[in-house]
Amino acid sequence: MTNTKCSSNPDDDTITSLRARCWPADPPALQQVHESGTYVPSLSERLDRDPNLSDGARRCGRILAAYVYRRHRDARSAQITVTWIAKRMGVCRRSVQRYLRQLEWAWYITVTVCANRARMCIGVIVDLLAQLLPRHGWPQTLGKPAATNSSQNYRFRNKYRRFSREQWAAKVQEGLFRRLMDRLPRPPALL
């Protein structure tokens, strides 16, 4: 039996094999981090210590709070899409739906569905509840008191209605049920 390796010393092969099996692998190269320079608001400590939430749900809660803090701090709510949250977190849409369900079940947020006139879901409205916010609250916006409100030019662009998840599921199932009933054959006449 001939040795096909070029090494003249068989101990070198053993050492190389032991290195490959026993030494820790080189750490992977660091990925580039997008530096946005945004501020993450202070949140309640309860979010970090809640045993009912997964780590992903905690991270989703922080991302939602930062978005609401930047966009609609006074109203404590934001119109957002699940796809945007999924891209921001780097997970699939189903995982984000599961995280939102956990946060809603633990009374950190409420989620309502936005539907337009064509009976299509255009996003969700997330309202932050008191358990997510610190007791001292968030600082008020530093708006100038004499400044005018934002322009009303585009106020008719997004006309939508709000539905709870249960109402939205019933609305969608109503159309499916109607379609199913149309496909069933008519019963025979009794007379």
Secondary structure, DSSP 8 states (H G I E B T S, - for coil): ----S--S-HHHHHHHHHHHHHS---------------------HHHHH-TTS-HHHHHHHHHHHHHHHHH-TTTTEEEE-HHHHHHHHTS-HHHHHHHHHHHHHTTSEEEEEEE-TTS-EEEEEEEE-TTTS-TT--------TT------TTTTS---EEEEHHHHHHHHHHHHHHHHHHHS-------
